Amino acid sequence: MEIRIDDNAGYCFGVVKAIGAAEEELSRDGSLFCLGDIVHNSAEVERLRSLGLEVIDHQRLPSLTGRKVLIRAHGEPPSTYRTAEQLGIRLIDATCPIVLALQQRIRKGYDEMQRVGGQIVIFGKPGHAEVVGLTGQTDGTAVIASTPDDLGNIDFSRPIRLYSQTTKSREEYQQLIANIQSRLLPGADFVAFDTICNRVANRARELETFARSVDVLLFVAGANSSNGHYLYEYCRKVQPRTHLIADAGDLQGEWFEGARSVGISGATSTPRWLMEEVAKQLRVKN
């Protein structure tokens, strides 16, 4: 049975940057605090924890005066920076440049909407770390829309500026835009911005080609990876024999009956070494 790892799978630039920053600090000091999981993959989080990385929440910040704290690729709201400054915490800011640019765009849009009585709408997953940081640019006033059902929270009589979380589906975003446009009054002031990361958007097309080329596809992703679940569902549409796994321990023999080729891919938060471990275990069993 042929086993292939998707050459295009693995970390995006933002995650590579954040993990590199963490590893650099850990190699120098042996310990580092990180606000939330550095990446939505438990295996990678555990690897970094073994090197001295400690994941914390915002409630721990008051006890870390004078210490170093990493801001992961997802970014943080302005309030986090203010708190750190007040407490004398040194922030190592590994916010993804694409997310940082989006934060700045939303802040600019929010200032504009403040002047004309408008509103900011963000297409994203409520509570997602990136969305929390984006919402913070609007002083917590943005409307979060994850499905068309959430559009009832929008006032269609006021100007609207729409942005998307960088890791969302472009197809779903277009559907949301169309849904909003169908509710607008003639002459309404509505602008939707293309803020989905091209790496994520292009990844779906690359993955479709890879999924069609194998008999069985194993998609490796963390349970809380938004990008992972989107890409997994995308794969299932083109390759019904697609299975979502967290690591090699999830493999089930019956998945591979009659298969001549197996592909292994993953989310932008899935480390290459984890996919290689899955391939190694698969070769042992077959």
KOLDREN-199095 format. One record per residue (C-alpha): residue number from 1; residue in one letter; x, y, z. Coordinates in nm, 3 decimals, decimal comma. Each point is the difference from the previous one (the first is absolute). Example, Ala and Ser with C-alpha at 12.3 -4.5 7.8 and 13.67 -1.06 7.14 Angstrom:
<pts>
PT   num   residuo         X         Y         Z
PT     1         A     1,230    -0,450     0,780
PT     2         S     0,137     0,344    -0,066
</pts>
This chain:
<pts>
PT   num   residuo         X         Y         Z
PT     1         M     0,000     0,000     0,000
PT     2         E     0,141     0,337    -0,103
PT     3         I     0,011     0,261     0,281
PT     4         R     0,048     0,365    -0,094
PT     5         I     0,023     0,316     0,210
PT     6         D    -0,144     0,314    -0,159
PT     7         D     0,295     0,226    -0,090
PT     8         N    -0,217     0,310     0,046
PT     9         A    -0,129    -0,094     0,346
PT    10         G     0,123     0,140     0,327
PT    11         Y     0,062     0,328     0,172
PT    12         C    -0,084     0,332    -0,155
PT    13         F     0,251     0,286     0,025
PT    14         G    -0,166     0,151     0,307
PT    15         V     0,021    -0,321     0,202
PT    16         V     0,360    -0,060    -0,111
PT    17         K     0,087     0,351     0,120
PT    18         A    -0,167    -0,048     0,340
PT    19         I     0,155    -0,341     0,068
PT    20         G     0,339     0,127    -0,111
PT    21         A    -0,026     0,292     0,243
PT    22         A    -0,096    -0,236     0,281
PT    23         E     0,283    -0,243    -0,073
PT    24         E     0,252     0,284    -0,013
PT    25         E    -0,104     0,129     0,343
PT    26         L    -0,013    -0,350     0,147
PT    27         S     0,348    -0,083    -0,125
PT    28         R     0,130     0,315     0,170
PT    29         D    -0,198     0,009     0,326
PT    30         G    -0,150    -0,349     0,038
PT    31         S    -0,346     0,134     0,082
PT    32         L    -0,266     0,220    -0,157
PT    33         F    -0,367     0,079     0,053
PT    34         C    -0,247    -0,002    -0,288
PT    35         L    -0,348     0,152    -0,003
PT    36         G    -0,211    -0,297    -0,113
PT    37         D     0,113    -0,300    -0,203
PT    38         I     0,267     0,114    -0,243
PT    39         V    -0,162    -0,215    -0,269
PT    40         H    -0,324    -0,199    -0,012
PT    41         N     0,175    -0,333     0,016
PT    42         S     0,041    -0,179     0,333
PT    43         A     0,301    -0,207    -0,109
PT    44         E     0,200     0,310    -0,094
PT    45         V    -0,111     0,181     0,315
PT    46         E     0,124    -0,295     0,207
PT    47         R     0,334    -0,003    -0,184
PT    48         L     0,057     0,366     0,080
PT    49         R    -0,117    -0,050     0,357
PT    50         S     0,276    -0,258     0,042
PT    51         L     0,248     0,270    -0,102
PT    52         G    -0,130     0,242     0,266
PT    53         L    -0,295     0,179    -0,160
PT    54         E    -0,285     0,060     0,243
PT    55         V    -0,346     0,080    -0,137
PT    56         I    -0,188     0,258     0,204
PT    57         D    -0,324     0,196    -0,016
PT    58         H    -0,054     0,371     0,056
PT    59         Q    -0,078    -0,052     0,368
PT    60         R     0,364    -0,098     0,059
PT    61         L     0,140     0,329    -0,132
PT    62         P    -0,010     0,192     0,333
PT    63         S     0,236    -0,258     0,151
PT    64         L     0,258     0,029    -0,279
PT    65         T     0,143     0,346     0,059
PT    66         G     0,338     0,032    -0,168
PT    67         R    -0,029    -0,332    -0,185
PT    68         K    -0,012    -0,080    -0,374
PT    69         V    -0,329    -0,096    -0,164
PT    70         L    -0,047    -0,112    -0,360
PT    71         I    -0,292     0,123    -0,208
PT    72         R    -0,080    -0,277    -0,248
PT    73         A    -0,077     0,036    -0,370
PT    74         H    -0,373     0,053     0,065
PT    75         G     0,070     0,343     0,150
PT    76         E    -0,147     0,178     0,301
PT    77         P    -0,234     0,296     0,061
PT    78         P     0,145     0,340     0,099
PT    79         S    -0,100    -0,060     0,362
PT    80         T     0,265    -0,273     0,031
PT    81         Y     0,275     0,239    -0,102
PT    82         R    -0,123     0,261     0,249
PT    83         T    -0,008    -0,256     0,280
PT    84         A     0,351    -0,121    -0,079
PT    85         E     0,135     0,355     0,001
PT    86         Q    -0,163     0,072     0,335
PT    87         L     0,146    -0,317     0,151
PT    88         G     0,347     0,036    -0,150
PT    89         I    -0,037    -0,320    -0,200
PT    90         R     0,226    -0,035    -0,302
PT    91         L    -0,208    -0,119    -0,294
PT    92         I     0,151    -0,207    -0,278
PT    93         D    -0,245     0,082    -0,275
PT    94         A    -0,031    -0,283    -0,254
PT    95         T    -0,328     0,119    -0,149
PT    96         C    -0,026    -0,121    -0,360
PT    97         P     0,074     0,296    -0,233
PT    98         I    -0,321    -0,073    -0,191
PT    99         V    -0,206     0,007     0,321
PT   100         L     0,178     0,316     0,115
PT   101         A    -0,081     0,174    -0,330
PT   102         L    -0,365    -0,105     0,039
PT   103         Q    -0,011     0,138     0,353
PT   104         Q     0,123     0,333    -0,132
PT   105         R    -0,255     0,000    -0,283
PT   106         I    -0,283    -0,071     0,241
PT   107         R     0,114     0,276     0,233
PT   108         K     0,005     0,244    -0,291
PT   109         G    -0,345    -0,119    -0,109
PT   110         Y    -0,130     0,032     0,354
PT   111         D     0,121     0,360     0,025
PT   112         E    -0,179     0,072    -0,328
PT   113         M    -0,323    -0,164     0,118
PT   114         Q     0,015     0,195     0,325
PT   115         R    -0,017     0,321    -0,200
PT   116         V    -0,303    -0,104    -0,207
PT   117         G    -0,193    -0,211     0,249
PT   118         G     0,088    -0,325    -0,173
PT   119         Q     0,095    -0,347     0,120
PT   120         I     0,273    -0,259    -0,042
PT   121         V    -0,098    -0,360    -0,076
PT   122         I     0,252    -0,286     0,021
PT   123         F    -0,057    -0,339    -0,160
PT   124         G     0,162    -0,240     0,244
PT   125         K    -0,032    -0,251     0,277
PT   126         P    -0,118     0,157     0,327
PT   127         G     0,263    -0,035     0,270
PT   128         H     0,277    -0,094    -0,245
PT   129         A     0,329     0,159     0,106
PT   130         E     0,041     0,193    -0,325
PT   131         V    -0,358     0,127     0,013
PT   132         V     0,048     0,119     0,359
PT   133         G     0,299     0,204    -0,115
PT   134         L    -0,190     0,140    -0,298
PT   135         T    -0,301     0,093     0,209
PT   136         G     0,230     0,182     0,239
PT   137         Q     0,081     0,246    -0,279
PT   138         T    -0,363     0,114     0,018
PT   139         D    -0,006     0,033     0,379
PT   140         G    -0,208    -0,317     0,010
PT   141         T    -0,284     0,141    -0,210
PT   142         A     0,036    -0,206    -0,319
PT   143         V    -0,281    -0,235    -0,101
PT   144         I     0,132    -0,356    -0,038
PT   145         A    -0,177    -0,198    -0,272
PT   146         S     0,086    -0,367    -0,038
PT   147         T    -0,322    -0,101    -0,184
PT   148         P    -0,284     0,181    -0,180
PT   149         D    -0,203    -0,042     0,321
PT   150         D     0,226     0,259     0,165
PT   151         L    -0,095     0,273    -0,246
PT   152         G    -0,293     0,095     0,219
PT   153         N     0,252     0,184     0,218
PT   154         I     0,082     0,240    -0,285
PT   155         D    -0,181     0,331    -0,038
PT   156         F    -0,056     0,022    -0,377
PT   157         S    -0,100     0,366     0,022
PT   158         R     0,361     0,095     0,090
PT   159         P     0,328    -0,019    -0,196
PT   160         I     0,173    -0,339     0,015
PT   161         R     0,363    -0,104    -0,042
PT   162         L     0,054    -0,376    -0,021
PT   163         Y     0,325    -0,188     0,064
PT   164         S     0,086    -0,369     0,036
PT   165         Q     0,213    -0,199     0,239
PT   166         T     0,307    -0,092    -0,206
PT   167         T    -0,053    -0,378     0,019
PT   168         K    -0,364    -0,021    -0,107
PT   169         S    -0,139    -0,155    -0,318
PT   170         R    -0,008     0,241    -0,294
PT   171         E    -0,312    -0,174    -0,135
PT   172         E    -0,186     0,045     0,329
PT   173         Y     0,112     0,362     0,016
PT   174         Q    -0,141     0,066    -0,347
PT   175         Q    -0,328    -0,160     0,106
PT   176         L    -0,015     0,227     0,304
PT   177         I     0,070     0,307    -0,215
PT   178         A    -0,280    -0,098    -0,238
PT   179         N    -0,236    -0,051     0,294
PT   180         I     0,077     0,346     0,136
PT   181         Q    -0,038     0,160    -0,342
PT   182         S    -0,345    -0,157    -0,037
PT   183         R    -0,114     0,186     0,311
PT   184         L     0,143     0,340    -0,082
PT   185         L    -0,220     0,295    -0,085
PT   186         P     0,066     0,183    -0,330
PT   187         G     0,307     0,223     0,030
PT   188         A     0,117    -0,164     0,323
PT   189         D     0,363     0,062     0,100
PT   190         F     0,148    -0,350     0,012
PT   191         V     0,360    -0,104    -0,069
PT   192         A     0,138    -0,354     0,037
PT   193         F     0,376    -0,043     0,012
PT   194         D     0,195    -0,305    -0,121
PT   195         T     0,199    -0,085     0,314
PT   196         I     0,030    -0,379    -0,022
PT   197         C     0,361    -0,118    -0,007
PT   198         N     0,102    -0,109    -0,350
PT   199         R     0,195    -0,288     0,151
PT   200         V    -0,328    -0,138     0,141
PT   201         A    -0,201     0,073    -0,314
PT   202         N     0,257    -0,157    -0,233
PT   203         R     0,051    -0,292     0,236
PT   204         A    -0,351    -0,130    -0,071
PT   205         R     0,066    -0,022    -0,373
PT   206         E     0,337    -0,168     0,051
PT   207         L    -0,156    -0,244     0,242
PT   208         E    -0,277    -0,092    -0,242
PT   209         T     0,258    -0,118    -0,255
PT   210         F     0,185    -0,203     0,263
PT   211         A    -0,321    -0,155     0,141
PT   212         R    -0,110    -0,117    -0,344
PT   213         S     0,338    -0,166    -0,062
PT   214         V    -0,024    -0,256     0,284
PT   215         D    -0,244    -0,275     0,105
PT   216         V    -0,006     0,104     0,368
PT   217         L     0,087     0,336     0,153
PT   218         L     0,105     0,049     0,362
PT   219         F    -0,045     0,359     0,112
PT   220         V     0,201     0,083     0,312
PT   221         A    -0,126     0,295     0,205
PT   222         G    -0,063     0,113     0,355
PT   223         A    -0,354    -0,020     0,136
PT   224         N    -0,019     0,379     0,043
PT   225         S     0,155     0,097    -0,335
PT   226         S    -0,252     0,210    -0,195
PT   227         N     0,210    -0,026    -0,315
PT   228         G     0,036    -0,374     0,051
PT   229         H    -0,369    -0,071     0,018
PT   230         Y    -0,071     0,217    -0,304
PT   231         L     0,263    -0,179    -0,210
PT   232         Y    -0,106    -0,343     0,125
PT   233         E    -0,361     0,060    -0,104
PT   234         Y     0,124     0,131    -0,335
PT   235         C     0,199    -0,322    -0,051
PT   236         R    -0,298    -0,220     0,081
PT   237         K    -0,197     0,156    -0,285
PT   238         V     0,255    -0,114    -0,257
PT   239         Q     0,132    -0,314     0,174
PT   240         P    -0,267    -0,183     0,209
PT   241         R     0,266    -0,223     0,154
PT   242         T     0,148     0,289     0,197
PT   243         H     0,058    -0,045     0,373
PT   244         L     0,076     0,269     0,259
PT   245         I     0,263    -0,103     0,254
PT   246         A     0,195     0,175     0,274
PT   247         D     0,298    -0,238    -0,014
PT   248         A     0,107    -0,355    -0,091
PT   249         G    -0,194    -0,140     0,295
PT   250         D    -0,327     0,068    -0,184
PT   251         L     0,076    -0,231    -0,295
PT   252         Q    -0,252    -0,278    -0,067
PT   253         G     0,088    -0,297    -0,220
PT   254         E    -0,333    -0,027    -0,179
PT   255         W     0,050     0,342    -0,157
PT   256         F     0,261    -0,140    -0,238
PT   257         E    -0,172    -0,311    -0,134
PT   258         G     0,060    -0,028    -0,373
PT   259         A     0,199     0,325    -0,008
PT   260         R     0,306     0,019    -0,221
PT   261         S     0,100     0,352     0,105
PT   262         V    -0,036     0,208     0,316
PT   263         G     0,058     0,373     0,023
PT   264         I     0,084     0,189     0,318
PT   265         S    -0,070     0,370     0,026
PT   266         G    -0,075     0,254     0,270
PT   267         A    -0,104     0,346     0,105
PT   268         T     0,216     0,313     0,006
PT   269         S     0,040    -0,077     0,372
PT   270         T     0,120    -0,360    -0,053
PT   271         P     0,376    -0,060     0,041
PT   272         R     0,181    -0,197    -0,266
PT   273         W     0,153    -0,233     0,258
PT   274         L    -0,348    -0,110     0,110
PT   275         M    -0,100    -0,095    -0,356
PT   276         E     0,327    -0,192    -0,033
PT   277         E    -0,080    -0,192     0,320
PT   278         V    -0,337    -0,098    -0,148
PT   279         A     0,172    -0,122    -0,317
PT   280         K     0,254    -0,199     0,203
PT   281         Q    -0,273    -0,170     0,206
PT   282         L    -0,197    -0,077    -0,314
PT   283         R     0,302    -0,167    -0,160
PT   284         V     0,051    -0,214     0,311
PT   285         K    -0,360    -0,123    -0,010
PT   286         N     0,001    -0,063    -0,374
</pts>
